[in-house]
Amino acid sequence: MLKDYYRLSRPINAFAGCTAIFISAYAAQTPNWQPVFMAAVTVLLITASTNAWNDYIDIEIDKINKPDRPLPAGKIKPRKALIFSITGSLISLLTAASINQAAFFIALGANILLYLYSWKLKCTVLLGNVAVAAIIGLCFIFGGVAAENIGPTLMLAVTVFFAIMGREILKTMADYKGDLRQNCGTIAVVWGKQTARVYVIVSLLVSALLMLATYFIEQYSFVYLFIIILGMYPLFTYIAIKAKSNVPAKILEKNSTIMKYSFFVWFLAIVLGTALAG
């Protein structure tokens, strides 16, 4: 049972969000790590609870696209997933309030936006993708708020916004079959997978350029530039080439997963770029 709730929370997503908090706080040169830790706990709770809500709403679609998930597989009852979601969100507001007022309102807004995403925004052209990308970008600003210095986190937030936009649109291509059956009007369903691919490529290109711009603006060590050129750029190029309309959904889903893990390469670049800066 615990294993199923663990999967319901999508721990990799939660871990990535927590990592973003610590990375942004480190880049902001925080003098106090205690509020940063509470910010990471808040992100963990928000991610777990809203992922459970997403699966609660998408149970019929997931029976087609992702039948092995706990809810469509019948391993967790929908009512229990809903209770898990609401409880996690309420606790996240308490942990955010322990940081400062700004953190509380960011957490409140993030919860509301993510609940709206699963309920109404997901099955829209781009609005849902923008919502998710904005929330992920907000993680970096949230880390800056906890560190009491948001300046160095702004470029990171904008960069990850476009990268997540690319990944989210790629996921609409992977989920095309189930979304079409459930009349879920994503960009891939309404405008076609070929158009969606163009948006994926443009989003990745903008993100790649912003990664380069960050090197000059934040004056990171040359190690940062070395890692993104040899690490991130080849991955982005590979994903852009493989994001074709006739590629099987499993391949698109695999590439979406690859992109998820690629962010940890960028995180490493930020840490080393900050630590080794002259």
Legacy VTK file of the C-alpha trace (Angstrom):
# vtk DataFile Version 3.0
C-alpha trace
ASCII
DATASET POLYDATA
POINTS 278 float
0.000 0.000 0.000
2.758 2.478 0.926
4.508 1.649 -2.328
1.362 2.606 -4.245
1.093 5.961 -2.460
4.773 6.478 -3.161
4.111 5.977 -6.871
1.002 8.165 -6.681
3.217 10.999 -5.407
5.601 10.651 -8.394
8.735 10.950 -6.240
11.093 11.897 -9.085
9.019 15.005 -9.798
8.942 15.838 -6.089
12.683 15.275 -5.740
13.370 17.514 -8.748
11.261 20.282 -7.206
13.069 20.006 -3.863
16.413 20.023 -5.648
15.398 23.200 -7.477
14.742 24.845 -4.115
18.182 23.980 -2.765
19.931 24.892 -6.025
18.262 28.293 -6.239
18.977 29.021 -2.565
22.619 28.086 -3.098
22.827 30.331 -6.162
21.266 33.097 -4.045
23.950 32.500 -1.385
21.493 31.990 1.450
22.721 32.849 4.957
20.162 30.536 6.605
19.254 27.040 5.400
16.403 26.370 7.833
13.711 28.254 5.834
15.117 26.717 2.648
14.565 23.255 4.114
10.968 24.180 4.963
10.514 25.459 1.408
11.700 22.086 0.080
9.244 20.268 2.364
6.491 22.556 1.076
7.331 21.763 -2.539
7.429 18.047 -1.722
3.943 18.222 -0.213
2.501 20.329 -3.038
3.950 18.044 -5.693
2.742 14.844 -4.032
-0.754 16.143 -3.270
-1.414 17.733 -6.665
-0.059 14.681 -8.491
-2.591 12.594 -6.561
-5.323 15.058 -7.580
-4.167 14.858 -11.188
-4.459 11.067 -11.153
-7.858 11.334 -9.449
-9.152 13.564 -12.241
-7.429 11.629 -15.053
-8.359 8.107 -13.988
-10.338 7.379 -17.186
-7.665 8.828 -19.483
-4.938 6.958 -17.596
-6.785 3.670 -18.165
-5.696 4.163 -21.784
-2.415 6.099 -21.526
-0.971 4.823 -18.228
-2.964 1.795 -17.020
-0.220 0.709 -14.599
-0.634 3.756 -12.352
-2.134 3.023 -8.881
-5.611 4.478 -9.524
-6.443 2.990 -12.956
-4.872 -0.286 -11.782
-7.268 -0.330 -8.803
-4.502 -0.380 -6.174
-5.742 2.823 -4.511
-9.392 3.840 -4.254
-10.214 7.265 -5.746
-11.660 8.551 -2.440
-8.442 7.725 -0.576
-6.366 9.458 -3.243
-8.556 12.552 -2.848
-8.102 12.579 0.941
-4.349 12.133 0.495
-4.301 15.083 -1.913
-6.307 17.507 0.226
-4.374 16.633 3.383
-1.014 17.172 1.693
-2.051 20.547 0.288
-3.290 21.820 3.657
-0.063 20.791 5.384
1.954 22.499 2.628
0.275 25.807 3.501
1.330 25.407 7.137
4.960 24.705 6.245
5.016 27.651 3.824
3.535 29.960 6.461
6.418 29.039 8.787
8.842 30.650 6.282
7.263 34.051 5.655
4.121 35.664 4.265
5.381 35.730 0.680
6.126 32.001 0.821
2.606 31.295 2.075
0.970 33.168 -0.793
3.246 31.494 -3.344
2.315 28.067 -1.953
-1.376 28.986 -1.933
-1.199 30.179 -5.539
0.730 27.093 -6.617
-1.827 24.766 -5.042
-4.751 26.588 -6.632
-3.128 26.702 -10.063
-2.194 23.005 -10.015
-5.677 21.956 -8.894
-7.143 24.103 -11.672
-4.688 22.542 -14.126
-5.940 19.014 -13.534
-9.586 20.064 -13.315
-9.884 22.493 -16.223
-6.612 23.658 -17.759
-5.004 20.376 -18.806
-7.399 19.818 -21.684
-6.744 23.194 -23.280
-4.414 24.387 -25.991
-1.222 25.547 -24.233
-2.894 27.010 -21.112
-2.256 23.855 -19.114
1.310 23.622 -20.395
1.948 27.244 -19.412
0.494 26.609 -15.938
2.794 23.661 -15.230
5.858 25.439 -16.639
5.075 28.512 -14.522
4.773 26.411 -11.368
8.147 24.727 -11.971
9.756 28.083 -12.690
8.195 29.388 -9.493
10.140 26.734 -7.540
13.339 28.673 -8.228
11.768 31.956 -7.141
10.374 30.177 -4.075
13.917 29.127 -3.202
15.022 32.728 -3.614
12.225 33.902 -1.323
13.308 31.402 1.331
16.906 32.597 0.868
15.765 36.246 1.012
17.448 36.994 -2.324
15.411 36.311 -5.468
17.670 38.203 -7.903
19.971 35.304 -8.882
16.979 32.974 -9.288
15.018 34.951 -11.881
16.990 33.813 -14.940
16.870 30.235 -13.681
13.089 30.466 -13.381
12.629 31.815 -16.908
15.016 29.221 -18.355
13.261 26.285 -16.748
9.872 27.713 -17.775
10.673 27.249 -21.465
12.339 23.873 -20.922
9.263 22.570 -19.088
7.013 24.010 -21.781
8.851 21.851 -24.296
8.540 18.761 -22.117
4.854 19.322 -21.355
3.996 19.735 -25.043
6.028 16.614 -25.807
3.861 14.777 -23.268
0.705 15.879 -25.129
2.136 14.125 -28.181
2.793 10.983 -26.127
-0.724 11.084 -24.625
-2.434 11.832 -27.943
-4.383 8.587 -28.191
-5.959 8.715 -24.740
-6.589 12.453 -24.887
-8.328 12.100 -28.251
-10.647 9.375 -26.942
-11.534 11.451 -23.888
-12.022 14.611 -25.964
-9.184 16.342 -24.110
-8.282 19.306 -26.327
-4.524 19.589 -25.915
-2.314 21.223 -28.525
-1.501 17.826 -30.054
-5.203 16.939 -30.368
-6.519 20.317 -31.545
-3.643 21.599 -33.679
-2.021 18.276 -34.522
1.162 16.528 -33.436
3.216 18.149 -36.175
2.366 21.636 -34.879
3.035 20.467 -31.335
6.476 19.319 -32.436
7.284 22.835 -33.690
6.388 24.230 -30.269
8.599 21.619 -28.592
11.575 22.596 -30.750
11.041 26.354 -30.257
10.694 25.941 -26.474
13.887 23.897 -26.255
15.751 26.400 -28.433
14.693 29.347 -26.269
15.649 27.435 -23.118
19.066 26.586 -24.584
19.709 30.250 -25.435
18.645 31.334 -21.954
21.038 28.807 -20.408
23.808 30.457 -22.375
22.654 33.949 -21.413
22.622 32.944 -17.738
26.325 32.120 -17.952
27.130 35.711 -18.883
24.536 37.445 -16.698
25.321 35.547 -13.488
29.037 35.293 -14.329
29.253 31.591 -13.578
32.453 29.588 -13.834
33.430 28.258 -17.262
32.529 24.805 -15.918
28.841 25.767 -16.234
29.268 26.525 -19.937
31.218 23.297 -20.443
28.455 21.177 -18.875
25.526 22.732 -20.731
27.286 22.562 -24.111
28.407 18.952 -23.702
25.532 17.773 -21.534
22.298 19.686 -22.091
22.597 20.735 -25.723
23.090 17.192 -27.124
20.095 15.972 -25.079
17.891 18.823 -26.294
18.982 18.174 -29.890
18.221 14.455 -29.584
14.756 15.108 -28.122
13.940 17.683 -30.815
14.957 15.275 -33.594
12.973 12.373 -32.105
9.816 14.426 -31.450
8.170 13.368 -34.693
4.451 12.982 -35.256
4.786 9.378 -36.451
6.913 8.198 -33.515
5.162 5.646 -31.218
3.786 6.998 -27.938
6.177 4.832 -25.905
9.180 6.480 -27.561
7.793 9.963 -26.941
7.108 9.052 -23.315
10.646 7.708 -22.979
12.066 10.953 -24.383
9.922 12.922 -21.933
11.470 10.883 -19.113
14.972 11.481 -20.486
14.272 15.186 -20.478
13.081 15.015 -16.862
16.395 13.514 -15.775
18.374 15.944 -17.929
17.462 18.768 -15.569
19.736 17.224 -12.958
22.630 17.816 -15.380
21.658 21.490 -15.496
21.385 21.564 -11.698
24.957 20.267 -11.503
26.065 23.000 -13.905
24.491 25.687 -11.708
26.085 24.368 -8.522
29.561 24.078 -10.014
29.179 27.312 -11.952
28.320 29.138 -8.710
30.895 27.381 -6.536
33.805 27.904 -8.932
32.934 31.443 -10.013
35.832 33.876 -9.684
LINES 1 279
278 0 1 2 3 4 5 6 7 8 9 10 11 12 13 14 15 16 17 18 19 20 21 22 23 24 25 26 27 28 29 30 31 32 33 34 35 36 37 38 39 40 41 42 43 44 45 46 47 48 49 50 51 52 53 54 55 56 57 58 59 60 61 62 63 64 65 66 67 68 69 70 71 72 73 74 75 76 77 78 79 80 81 82 83 84 85 86 87 88 89 90 91 92 93 94 95 96 97 98 99 100 101 102 103 104 105 106 107 108 109 110 111 112 113 114 115 116 117 118 119 120 121 122 123 124 125 126 127 128 129 130 131 132 133 134 135 136 137 138 139 140 141 142 143 144 145 146 147 148 149 150 151 152 153 154 155 156 157 158 159 160 161 162 163 164 165 166 167 168 169 170 171 172 173 174 175 176 177 178 179 180 181 182 183 184 185 186 187 188 189 190 191 192 193 194 195 196 197 198 199 200 201 202 203 204 205 206 207 208 209 210 211 212 213 214 215 216 217 218 219 220 221 222 223 224 225 226 227 228 229 230 231 232 233 234 235 236 237 238 239 240 241 242 243 244 245 246 247 248 249 250 251 252 253 254 255 256 257 258 259 260 261 262 263 264 265 266 267 268 269 270 271 272 273 274 275 276 277
